[in-house]
Structure formats: structure tokens, C-alpha cells
Amino acid sequence: AYEDYEDLLELGVAKELARNVLAQGMFTKFMYKTNTRGLMNFLSLRNDERAMYEIRKYAEAIEEVFAEKLPLTHKAFVNNGRVAP
């Protein structure tokens, strides 16, 4: 697997994408704690078109839960241009 990783790097593939051929590149379940401001900061950075596709997918799923559990706060976040306070 490491040889495949090195081959991808030689082809110009970004390290963060090439590492998916390594065992640690597998999806996993995770849980974390945050406050609302930290959550909005995460979403403003990671649910952005410039973020890597994989992290955007996580951010989209997290935002769905945010909108469901804290609808007024989520609405304010969206109305404020998706910028954390």
C-alpha cells in the first residue's frame, strides 16, 4: 500500500488524497463535543467549496443535525452569511 501511496505522490496527487490508499484512510465513526460558536466556525470553514470533498461531506451531515436540533441558531447562522460570531 505504501508503494501505491508513493506512486500517487509521484503523479502529483495531493498527500491528503493519496493517503486514502493507506489503511488509515478508511472511514470511521467518531464523536466530539463542541460549543455552538465552535460548531459554526467548523461549518463556515469545512462546508465551503474550497474545502476538501471528504470533509465537506462530514460538514454537510453535521449541519443537518445542527439545523434540526437548533433551528433558530442555525437560521441566524445562515442569515449572517454562514460566518461564526
C-alpha positions as CSV (number, residue, x, y, z in Angstrom):
1,A,0.0,0.0,0.0
2,Y,2.9,2.4,0.8
3,E,4.3,1.9,-2.7
4,D,0.9,2.9,-4.2
5,Y,1.0,6.0,-2.0
6,E,4.4,6.9,-3.3
7,D,3.3,6.3,-6.9
8,L,0.3,8.6,-6.4
9,L,2.6,11.3,-4.9
10,E,4.9,11.0,-8.0
11,L,1.9,11.5,-10.2
12,G,1.2,14.8,-8.4
13,V,-1.7,13.7,-6.3
14,A,-2.0,15.7,-3.1
15,K,-0.8,13.9,0.1
16,E,-4.1,14.2,1.8
17,L,-5.8,12.4,-1.0
18,A,-3.1,9.9,-1.8
19,R,-3.1,8.7,1.8
20,N,-6.5,7.1,1.2
21,V,-4.7,4.0,-0.2
22,L,-3.2,3.5,3.3
23,A,-5.1,1.6,6.0
24,Q,-5.8,4.8,8.0
25,G,-7.7,6.3,5.0
26,M,-10.8,4.3,5.9
27,F,-13.9,6.0,7.1
28,T,-14.6,5.7,10.8
29,K,-17.2,6.7,13.3
30,F,-16.4,9.5,15.7
31,M,-17.9,11.6,18.4
32,Y,-16.8,15.0,19.6
33,K,-18.0,17.8,21.8
34,T,-18.1,21.5,20.9
35,N,-19.9,24.7,21.7
36,T,-22.2,26.4,19.3
37,R,-19.7,29.0,18.3
38,G,-17.1,26.3,17.6
39,L,-19.6,24.3,15.6
40,M,-20.5,27.4,13.4
41,N,-16.8,28.1,12.9
42,F,-16.2,24.5,11.8
43,L,-19.2,24.7,9.4
44,S,-18.1,28.0,7.9
45,L,-14.7,26.6,7.1
46,R,-15.4,23.0,6.2
47,N,-18.8,23.4,4.4
48,D,-17.1,25.7,1.9
49,E,-16.4,24.9,-1.8
50,R,-12.7,25.3,-1.2
51,A,-12.6,22.6,1.5
52,M,-11.7,19.0,0.6
53,Y,-14.6,17.0,-0.7
54,E,-14.4,14.4,2.1
55,I,-14.6,17.0,5.0
56,R,-17.4,18.8,3.2
57,K,-19.4,15.6,3.3
58,Y,-18.9,15.4,7.1
59,A,-19.8,19.1,7.5
60,E,-23.0,18.7,5.5
61,A,-24.1,15.8,7.7
62,I,-23.2,17.7,10.9
63,E,-25.1,20.8,9.6
64,E,-28.2,18.7,9.1
65,V,-28.2,17.8,12.7
66,F,-27.4,21.4,13.7
67,A,-30.4,22.7,11.8
68,E,-32.7,20.0,13.3
69,K,-31.6,20.5,16.9
70,L,-31.0,24.3,17.0
71,P,-33.2,25.7,14.2
72,L,-33.2,29.3,15.4
73,T,-29.5,29.4,15.9
74,H,-29.0,27.7,12.5
75,K,-31.3,30.2,10.8
76,A,-29.3,33.1,12.4
77,F,-26.0,31.5,11.2
78,V,-27.3,31.2,7.6
79,N,-28.8,34.8,7.7
80,N,-25.4,36.1,8.9
81,G,-23.7,34.8,5.8
82,R,-22.6,31.5,7.4
83,V,-20.0,33.3,9.5
84,A,-19.3,32.3,13.1
85,P,-19.7,35.1,15.6
